[in-house]
Amino acid sequence: MRSFAGALGFVVLSVAATANADVQRYTAGVMCEGLYQNWQYMYREERGIANFSTTSLQGVVCPARSRDVAIGNQCFGGTYTMSVDYDDETNTDDFWCEAYKVTFTGTMSWTAPRYTCSAGACPDPTEVNMGTGTMTLPSLQTSCVDGTFQNFGAICNLPRRVTPGTSFVLKVTAQTPS
């Protein structure tokens, strides 16, 4: 699972912040990027990003991005709760996501993964779940001091394409608790 660390090591993402502590941050699945060099298998369409490989799982990174324009150089760190809307169309591979953050120095950390399941998100893998849902990931503390307020998002493992279809990351939403 931590094989994402090497692939994500080069990804340091800037995220604009806003003055509202309850701001919704949103990334359409089409804003997600493939983590490996097999990008020819990653497919973006209106509803999100999918893995079209029939032989291998693919990782994607989805940065949290603000809907609003940043106000000056102000920092708005805090605890973020992120959720991932998904369409899981396979019962052969695990579909999971976890939140990540990256410091100014490049140090990365992750939350515990969540897997698709009938409840939306479960702490353990369940390969039998299929359908759409929302995974709520464990909360992530960001800071102005270490730069994580502008470098965080979600990493997901997309199952390979099988019958009956292809799995998608539809969108990622993050918010600070009120």
Buried (B, 14 or more C-beta within 10 A) or exposed (E): EEEBEEBBEEBBBEBBBBEEEEBEBBBBBBBBBBBBEBEEBBBBEEBBBBBEBEEEBBBBBBBBBBEEEBEEEEBBBBEBBBBBBBBBBBBEBBBBBBBBBBBEEEEBEBBEBBBBBEEBBBEEBBBEBBEEBBBBBBBBEBEBEBBBBBBBBBBBBBBBBBEEEBBBBBBBBBBBEE
